[in-house]
Amino acid sequence: QRRDANALLDAATSAEPGEVFESGGVRMRRLPPSRVGRPGGIFGQPDDPHVSRVNITLLEDYAFWAWASIEVLRHTAMRIREMLELTHRSFVAYTLPGTDEVIPLLQVAPSKTDRERLLVVSPELSEALAAIIARVRGGSDHIPLVSRYDGAERLHSPALPFLYQRPAGARQQPISAMFIKQL
């Protein structure tokens, strides 16, 4: 789904407004920018008469975060809450004493067990985390700082470089557990 959504967005981006494009057997017409919908979103009109328009940018965004969440959960066996609390500061490097080999570790904040854990970052997990970091940075040199509300503790966290955040209008917003469950 992520690859299909990426290909559709690439095809829509390269098409001019009003131009017909095709991706993965789907023919669409790129709609001109609209005042309705998300700013900067690219909309398409499919051939299907029952569908009025599709926000291709949002479709790609949902596909990315679904893939990223599944990959992180699959490779770490974390709970969703633990995953959402990952920050850029969660990465730790451990150097083996005998060989000086550096092993990347992921520090998982205490959750249900009230014990901190360190997990070895596999190459597959590293790929997913690198994609998340690149997306959140969005061309910037750093990850934006955002505050996350903890419903269990009923507190706002200090502003931290959370990995699970996305644009909400002109600001960044932490991704919620409900959003992950809906994906």
C-alpha positions as a Markdown table, in Angstrom:
| # | Residue | x | y | z |
|---|---|---|---|---|
| 1 | Gln | 0.0 | 0.0 | 0.0 |
| 2 | Arg | 2.9 | 2.3 | 0.8 |
| 3 | Arg | 4.5 | 1.7 | -2.6 |
| 4 | Asp | 1.2 | 2.1 | -4.4 |
| 5 | Ala | 0.4 | 5.4 | -2.6 |
| 6 | Asn | 3.9 | 6.7 | -3.2 |
| 7 | Ala | 3.6 | 5.9 | -7.0 |
| 8 | Leu | 0.2 | 7.5 | -7.1 |
| 9 | Leu | 1.5 | 10.7 | -5.4 |
| 10 | Asp | 4.5 | 10.8 | -7.7 |
| 11 | Ala | 2.3 | 10.5 | -10.8 |
| 12 | Ala | -0.1 | 13.2 | -9.5 |
| 13 | Thr | 2.8 | 15.5 | -8.6 |
| 14 | Ser | 4.3 | 15.3 | -12.0 |
| 15 | Ala | 0.9 | 16.0 | -13.7 |
| 16 | Glu | -0.3 | 19.5 | -14.3 |
| 17 | Pro | -3.7 | 20.5 | -12.8 |
| 18 | Gly | -6.4 | 19.2 | -15.2 |
| 19 | Glu | -4.1 | 16.6 | -16.7 |
| 20 | Val | -5.0 | 12.9 | -16.7 |
| 21 | Phe | -2.4 | 10.6 | -15.1 |
| 22 | Glu | -2.2 | 6.8 | -14.4 |
| 23 | Ser | -0.5 | 4.8 | -11.7 |
| 24 | Gly | -1.0 | 1.1 | -10.9 |
| 25 | Gly | -3.8 | 0.8 | -13.4 |
| 26 | Val | -5.7 | 3.7 | -11.8 |
| 27 | Arg | -6.6 | 6.6 | -14.1 |
| 28 | Met | -7.2 | 10.0 | -12.5 |
| 29 | Arg | -7.4 | 13.6 | -13.4 |
| 30 | Arg | -5.4 | 16.0 | -11.2 |
| 31 | Leu | -7.7 | 18.6 | -9.8 |
| 32 | Pro | -6.7 | 22.3 | -9.5 |
| 33 | Pro | -5.7 | 23.5 | -6.0 |
| 34 | Ser | -8.8 | 23.9 | -3.9 |
| 35 | Arg | -9.6 | 26.0 | -0.8 |
| 36 | Val | -11.3 | 23.0 | 0.6 |
| 37 | Gly | -9.1 | 20.3 | 2.2 |
| 38 | Arg | -5.6 | 20.4 | 3.6 |
| 39 | Pro | -3.2 | 23.1 | 2.4 |
| 40 | Gly | -0.8 | 21.8 | -0.1 |
| 41 | Gly | -2.8 | 18.6 | -0.7 |
| 42 | Ile | -2.9 | 17.1 | -4.2 |
| 43 | Phe | -6.4 | 16.0 | -5.2 |
| 44 | Gly | -7.4 | 13.6 | -8.0 |
| 45 | Gln | -10.7 | 12.8 | -9.7 |
| 46 | Pro | -10.9 | 9.0 | -10.4 |
| 47 | Asp | -12.8 | 7.6 | -13.4 |
| 48 | Asp | -15.2 | 6.0 | -10.9 |
| 49 | Pro | -18.4 | 8.0 | -11.0 |
| 50 | His | -19.2 | 7.1 | -7.3 |
| 51 | Val | -16.1 | 8.8 | -6.0 |
| 52 | Ser | -16.0 | 12.6 | -6.2 |
| 53 | Arg | -12.3 | 13.2 | -5.4 |
| 54 | Val | -9.4 | 11.7 | -3.5 |
| 55 | Asn | -6.8 | 13.5 | -1.4 |
| 56 | Ile | -3.7 | 11.8 | -2.7 |
| 57 | Thr | -1.4 | 13.5 | -0.3 |
| 58 | Leu | -3.4 | 12.3 | 2.7 |
| 59 | Leu | -3.7 | 8.8 | 1.2 |
| 60 | Glu | 0.2 | 8.6 | 1.0 |
| 61 | Asp | 0.5 | 10.0 | 4.5 |
| 62 | Tyr | -1.8 | 7.4 | 6.0 |
| 63 | Ala | 0.0 | 4.6 | 4.0 |
| 64 | Phe | 3.4 | 5.8 | 5.3 |
| 65 | Trp | 2.4 | 5.9 | 9.0 |
| 66 | Ala | 0.6 | 2.5 | 8.8 |
| 67 | Trp | 3.8 | 1.0 | 7.3 |
| 68 | Ala | 6.1 | 2.7 | 9.8 |
| 69 | Ser | 4.0 | 1.7 | 12.8 |
| 70 | Ile | 3.7 | -1.9 | 11.7 |
| 71 | Glu | 7.5 | -2.1 | 11.1 |
| 72 | Val | 8.4 | -0.6 | 14.5 |
| 73 | Leu | 5.8 | -2.8 | 16.3 |
| 74 | Arg | 6.9 | -5.9 | 14.4 |
| 75 | His | 10.6 | -5.5 | 15.1 |
| 76 | Thr | 10.4 | -4.4 | 18.7 |
| 77 | Ala | 7.2 | -6.0 | 20.2 |
| 78 | Met | 6.5 | -2.6 | 21.9 |
| 79 | Arg | 3.1 | -1.4 | 23.0 |
| 80 | Ile | 1.6 | 1.4 | 20.9 |
| 81 | Arg | 2.0 | 3.8 | 23.8 |
| 82 | Glu | 5.7 | 2.9 | 24.1 |
| 83 | Met | 6.2 | 3.4 | 20.3 |
| 84 | Leu | 4.5 | 6.8 | 20.4 |
| 85 | Glu | 6.8 | 8.0 | 23.2 |
| 86 | Leu | 10.0 | 7.3 | 21.2 |
| 87 | Thr | 12.1 | 10.4 | 20.7 |
| 88 | His | 15.2 | 11.1 | 18.8 |
| 89 | Arg | 17.0 | 10.9 | 22.1 |
| 90 | Ser | 15.9 | 7.2 | 22.4 |
| 91 | Phe | 18.9 | 6.1 | 20.4 |
| 92 | Val | 21.9 | 4.9 | 22.3 |
| 93 | Ala | 25.2 | 3.6 | 20.9 |
| 94 | Tyr | 27.0 | 0.8 | 22.8 |
| 95 | Thr | 30.7 | 0.0 | 22.0 |
| 96 | Leu | 31.7 | -3.6 | 22.5 |
| 97 | Pro | 34.8 | -3.6 | 24.8 |
| 98 | Gly | 36.9 | -6.2 | 22.9 |
| 99 | Thr | 36.2 | -5.2 | 19.2 |
| 100 | Asp | 35.2 | -1.6 | 19.4 |
| 101 | Glu | 32.2 | -2.5 | 17.3 |
| 102 | Val | 29.3 | 0.0 | 17.8 |
| 103 | Ile | 25.9 | -1.5 | 18.4 |
| 104 | Pro | 22.8 | 0.8 | 18.0 |
| 105 | Leu | 20.3 | 0.4 | 20.8 |
| 106 | Leu | 16.8 | 1.8 | 21.3 |
| 107 | Gln | 15.9 | 2.9 | 24.7 |
| 108 | Val | 12.2 | 2.2 | 25.5 |
| 109 | Ala | 10.7 | 4.3 | 28.3 |
| 110 | Pro | 9.0 | 2.5 | 31.2 |
| 111 | Ser | 5.4 | 1.5 | 30.5 |
| 112 | Lys | 3.4 | -1.3 | 32.0 |
| 113 | Thr | 6.4 | -3.0 | 33.8 |
| 114 | Asp | 7.8 | 0.4 | 35.0 |
| 115 | Arg | 11.2 | -0.8 | 33.8 |
| 116 | Glu | 13.3 | 0.7 | 31.1 |
| 117 | Arg | 14.4 | -1.6 | 28.3 |
| 118 | Leu | 17.2 | -1.5 | 25.7 |
| 119 | Leu | 16.6 | -3.1 | 22.3 |
| 120 | Val | 19.1 | -3.9 | 19.6 |
| 121 | Val | 18.3 | -2.0 | 16.4 |
| 122 | Ser | 18.2 | -4.5 | 13.6 |
| 123 | Pro | 18.9 | -3.4 | 10.0 |
| 124 | Glu | 15.2 | -3.6 | 9.1 |
| 125 | Leu | 14.2 | -1.6 | 12.2 |
| 126 | Ser | 17.0 | 0.9 | 11.4 |
| 127 | Glu | 15.5 | 1.3 | 7.9 |
| 128 | Ala | 12.0 | 2.1 | 9.2 |
| 129 | Leu | 13.3 | 4.5 | 11.9 |
| 130 | Ala | 15.5 | 6.3 | 9.3 |
| 131 | Ala | 12.4 | 6.7 | 7.1 |
| 132 | Ile | 10.4 | 8.1 | 10.0 |
| 133 | Ile | 13.2 | 10.6 | 11.0 |
| 134 | Ala | 13.6 | 11.8 | 7.4 |
| 135 | Arg | 9.8 | 12.3 | 7.1 |
| 136 | Val | 9.5 | 14.2 | 10.4 |
| 137 | Arg | 12.5 | 16.4 | 9.6 |
| 138 | Gly | 11.0 | 17.3 | 6.3 |
| 139 | Gly | 14.2 | 18.7 | 4.9 |
| 140 | Ser | 15.2 | 20.4 | 8.2 |
| 141 | Asp | 18.3 | 19.7 | 10.1 |
| 142 | His | 16.4 | 18.7 | 13.2 |
| 143 | Ile | 13.2 | 17.1 | 14.4 |
| 144 | Pro | 10.7 | 19.6 | 15.7 |
| 145 | Leu | 9.9 | 19.7 | 19.4 |
| 146 | Val | 6.4 | 18.9 | 20.4 |
| 147 | Ser | 4.5 | 18.3 | 23.6 |
| 148 | Arg | 2.5 | 15.1 | 24.0 |
| 149 | Tyr | -0.5 | 14.8 | 26.4 |
| 150 | Asp | -0.4 | 11.6 | 28.5 |
| 151 | Gly | -4.1 | 10.7 | 29.2 |
| 152 | Ala | -3.1 | 8.2 | 31.9 |
| 153 | Glu | -1.0 | 10.6 | 33.8 |
| 154 | Arg | -3.1 | 13.7 | 32.8 |
| 155 | Leu | 0.0 | 15.7 | 32.1 |
| 156 | His | 1.7 | 17.4 | 29.1 |
| 157 | Ser | 5.2 | 16.3 | 28.5 |
| 158 | Pro | 8.0 | 18.8 | 27.9 |
| 159 | Ala | 8.6 | 19.7 | 24.3 |
| 160 | Leu | 10.7 | 16.8 | 22.9 |
| 161 | Pro | 11.7 | 15.5 | 19.5 |
| 162 | Phe | 9.1 | 12.8 | 19.2 |
| 163 | Leu | 9.4 | 10.5 | 16.2 |
| 164 | Tyr | 5.7 | 10.1 | 15.8 |
| 165 | Gln | 4.5 | 13.5 | 14.8 |
| 166 | Arg | 3.0 | 15.0 | 11.7 |
| 167 | Pro | 1.9 | 18.4 | 10.4 |
| 168 | Ala | -1.5 | 19.7 | 11.5 |
| 169 | Gly | -1.9 | 23.0 | 9.6 |
| 170 | Ala | 1.0 | 25.3 | 10.4 |
| 171 | Arg | 2.3 | 23.3 | 13.4 |
| 172 | Gln | 3.5 | 19.8 | 14.2 |
| 173 | Gln | 1.2 | 17.5 | 16.3 |
| 174 | Pro | 2.1 | 14.3 | 18.0 |
| 175 | Ile | 0.4 | 11.2 | 16.6 |
| 176 | Ser | -2.2 | 9.7 | 18.9 |
| 177 | Ala | -2.9 | 6.1 | 19.7 |
| 178 | Met | -6.3 | 6.4 | 18.2 |
| 179 | Phe | -4.8 | 7.5 | 14.9 |
| 180 | Ile | -2.5 | 4.4 | 14.9 |
| 181 | Lys | -5.4 | 2.1 | 15.7 |
| 182 | Gln | -7.5 | 3.6 | 12.9 |
| 183 | Leu | -4.6 | 3.1 | 10.4 |
